[in-house]
Amino acid sequence: MKFFDSHAHIDDGRLDNKYLAKNLKDAGIGGVVIPGVDRKGWKRILEMAEEEEIFYPTVGIHPSEVSDTPWEALEEMEELIKNNPQIVAVGEIGLDLHWRKDNIDLQRDWFKAQMELAKKYKLPIIIHDREANSQVYDLINEVDPYETGVIMHCYSGHVPLARAYVEKGAYISLAGPVTFLNARVPKEVAAVVPIDRLLIETDSPYLTPHPFRGKKNDPSYVRYVAQEIADIRGLSLEEVAKVTFDNALRVFKI
């Protein structure tokens, strides 16, 4: 039984070590997508993917980074995509209104530009949506990148919005919060999203699942996300692991 962690920041200094890949393989991890969040991190992510076959890189500018990122970074991103076929997605991109609202226009511009770039190169997009549900939904529909793939990372919205995304062809990725004892909405989402549209992730080193909350997260904990989904849906852990693994291979074209 193997698991695919569709989103883990293993380039983070708290996780980046020479034993990580071996430990993950020993834990049954067969694939990990490492999302790009800023310009300075792209090189390291690509290097990690070159070193280990289970690591898959992406490039992107996170909404929290847009104010500190010059527009020429978009050209650099395009060059990396053209010259590095191992890049499996554009992301982590989107809108974040939790920390800042004053730069929303710049966030929107970067989000749209990166979606257009992904469409141009037929790459899926990994979406960050924090306290911006309606704006993110409207912008995605405006650009319409569904044909090349949309992944709603660490989905935190309600069931009707999840259904709307799935109807358009998006994938819903669930993380540690689905295991939290008081997490009613993520559990409802896990129960109703078609299994062929579900992904699992850790968002390491953040959002460690129950019963390990408070500890540093890593991709080996993705099995607890899968187990929670299995329990909610009345499936075996093996079934959830296989289907979400296959879903990841399909959307990332691996």
C-alpha positions in Angstrom: 0.0 0.0 0.0 1.4 3.4 -1.1 0.2 6.9 -0.4 0.6 10.1 -2.5 1.0 13.4 -0.6 -0.3 16.0 -3.1 1.1 19.0 -1.2 4.0 19.1 1.2 6.6 21.9 1.8 9.5 19.5 2.3 11.9 22.1 1.1 11.2 23.8 4.4 14.3 23.8 6.6 12.5 22.0 9.3 12.0 18.9 7.0 14.8 19.1 4.4 17.3 16.5 5.4 19.2 13.7 3.7 17.3 10.9 5.3 13.8 12.3 4.5 13.2 10.5 1.2 14.3 7.1 2.6 12.2 7.5 5.7 9.2 8.4 3.6 9.7 5.4 1.3 9.9 3.2 4.3 6.6 4.7 5.5 4.8 3.8 2.2 5.0 7.2 0.6 5.2 6.7 -3.2 4.9 10.4 -4.3 5.1 13.9 -2.9 4.4 17.1 -4.7 6.6 20.0 -3.5 4.8 23.3 -4.2 6.7 26.4 -5.2 5.7 29.5 -3.2 8.4 32.0 -4.0 11.1 32.8 -6.5 14.1 31.9 -4.3 12.7 28.5 -3.5 12.3 27.1 -7.1 15.9 26.1 -7.6 16.0 24.0 -4.4 12.7 22.3 -5.2 13.9 21.3 -8.7 17.2 20.0 -7.1 15.2 17.9 -4.6 13.1 16.4 -7.4 16.3 15.6 -9.4 17.7 13.8 -6.3 14.7 11.7 -5.4 12.2 10.0 -7.8 9.3 10.3 -5.4 9.5 14.1 -5.3 7.6 16.2 -7.9 8.2 19.9 -8.3 6.0 22.8 -9.0 6.6 26.5 -9.5 4.5 29.4 -8.3 4.2 32.7 -6.4 2.1 32.3 -3.3 -0.3 35.2 -2.7 1.6 36.2 0.4 4.7 36.8 -1.7 3.3 38.9 -4.5 4.1 42.3 -3.0 7.8 41.3 -2.8 8.0 39.7 -6.2 8.9 41.7 -9.4 7.0 40.8 -12.5 10.1 39.5 -14.3 9.7 36.5 -12.0 6.8 35.4 -14.3 9.2 35.3 -17.2 11.6 33.3 -15.1 8.8 30.9 -14.2 8.0 30.4 -17.8 11.6 29.6 -18.7 11.7 27.0 -15.9 8.6 25.4 -17.2 9.9 25.2 -20.7 13.3 23.8 -19.7 12.2 21.4 -16.9 9.6 18.9 -18.0 9.6 17.4 -14.5 7.5 20.3 -13.3 4.0 18.9 -12.7 2.0 22.0 -11.9 1.9 25.8 -11.4 1.3 26.5 -7.7 0.8 27.3 -5.0 -1.2 30.3 -6.3 -4.4 32.0 -5.4 -5.7 34.6 -3.0 -5.2 35.1 0.8 -7.3 37.7 2.6 -6.4 36.5 6.1 -3.1 38.4 6.4 -3.5 41.2 3.9 -6.4 42.8 2.0 -4.7 46.0 0.9 -2.9 44.3 -2.0 -5.9 42.4 -3.3 -5.6 43.8 -6.8 -2.0 42.7 -7.1 -2.9 39.3 -5.7 -5.7 39.0 -8.4 -3.3 40.1 -11.2 -0.7 37.5 -10.1 -3.3 34.8 -9.7 -4.7 35.4 -13.2 -1.3 35.6 -14.9 -0.1 32.3 -13.4 -3.4 30.6 -14.3 -2.9 31.8 -17.9 0.7 30.5 -17.9 -0.5 27.1 -16.7 -3.1 27.0 -19.4 -0.4 27.8 -22.0 1.8 24.9 -21.0 -1.2 22.6 -20.2 -0.2 22.2 -16.5 -2.6 21.9 -13.6 -2.9 24.6 -11.0 -2.7 24.2 -7.2 -5.0 26.8 -5.6 -4.5 28.5 -2.2 -7.8 30.0 -1.0 -7.9 31.6 2.4 -11.0 33.7 3.3 -11.5 34.5 -0.4 -13.9 31.8 -1.5 -16.1 33.7 -3.9 -13.3 35.8 -5.4 -11.2 32.7 -6.1 -14.1 30.8 -7.6 -15.0 33.7 -9.9 -11.4 34.2 -11.1 -10.9 30.5 -11.8 -14.1 30.5 -13.8 -13.0 33.6 -15.7 -9.8 32.1 -16.8 -11.3 28.6 -17.1 -8.2 26.3 -16.5 -10.3 23.2 -15.7 -9.3 21.3 -18.8 -5.6 21.2 -17.7 -6.5 20.6 -14.1 -7.5 22.4 -10.9 -6.5 21.3 -7.4 -8.2 23.0 -4.5 -5.3 22.6 -1.9 -6.2 22.0 1.7 -9.9 22.7 0.9 -11.6 24.7 3.6 -14.9 25.7 1.9 -18.3 24.3 2.4 -20.0 21.4 0.6 -22.0 23.4 -2.0 -18.8 25.1 -3.2 -16.9 21.8 -3.3 -19.7 20.4 -5.5 -19.6 23.4 -7.8 -15.8 22.9 -8.3 -16.2 19.2 -8.9 -18.9 19.7 -11.4 -16.5 21.8 -13.4 -13.8 19.1 -13.1 -11.7 20.3 -10.2 -10.1 18.0 -7.5 -10.6 18.6 -3.8 -7.5 18.0 -1.7 -8.0 17.3 2.0 -5.4 17.7 4.7 -5.0 17.3 8.5 -8.0 19.4 9.4 -10.3 16.6 8.3 -9.0 14.6 11.2 -9.7 17.3 13.8 -12.4 16.3 16.3 -14.4 19.5 15.8 -13.9 19.7 12.0 -17.5 19.3 11.0 -17.3 20.9 7.5 -14.2 19.1 6.2 -15.8 15.8 7.3 -18.9 16.7 5.4 -16.9 17.5 2.3 -15.0 14.2 2.7 -18.3 12.4 2.7 -19.8 13.8 -0.4 -17.0 14.6 -2.9 -16.8 11.8 -5.5 -13.9 9.6 -4.6 -12.4 10.0 -8.1 -12.0 13.7 -7.3 -10.3 13.5 -4.0 -6.7 14.0 -3.2 -4.9 13.8 0.2 -2.1 15.9 1.5 -0.3 17.0 4.6 0.7 20.6 3.8 3.8 19.7 5.9 5.3 21.0 8.1 1.9 22.5 9.0 -1.5 21.1 9.9 -0.4 18.0 11.6 -3.3 15.5 11.8 -5.0 14.2 15.0 -3.7 12.7 17.2 -0.3 14.4 16.6 -1.4 18.0 16.6 1.3 20.3 18.0 4.1 18.2 16.5 6.0 18.9 13.3 4.1 17.4 10.3 5.7 15.4 7.5 4.3 13.4 4.5 4.3 10.1 6.4 1.3 11.4 8.3 -0.8 11.5 5.2 -2.1 8.0 6.0 -4.1 9.5 8.9 -5.9 11.8 6.4 -6.6 8.7 4.3 -7.8 6.7 7.3 -10.2 9.5 8.3 -11.7 9.6 4.8 -11.9 5.8 4.8 -13.8 5.9 8.2 -16.2 8.6 7.0 -17.0 6.8 3.8 -17.0 3.2 5.0 -14.1 2.2 2.9 -10.8 0.5 3.6 -7.6 2.4 4.1 -6.2 0.5 1.1 -9.1 1.6 -1.2 -8.6 5.3 -0.2 -4.8 5.1 -0.6 -5.1 3.5 -4.1 -7.8 5.8 -5.5 -6.2 9.0 -4.2 -2.8 7.8 -5.5 -4.3 7.1 -9.0 -6.1 10.5 -8.9 -2.8 12.3 -8.2 -1.1 10.4 -11.1 -3.9 11.5 -13.4 -4.2 15.1 -12.5 -0.4 15.7 -12.4 0.1 13.6 -15.6 2.8 11.5 -13.9 
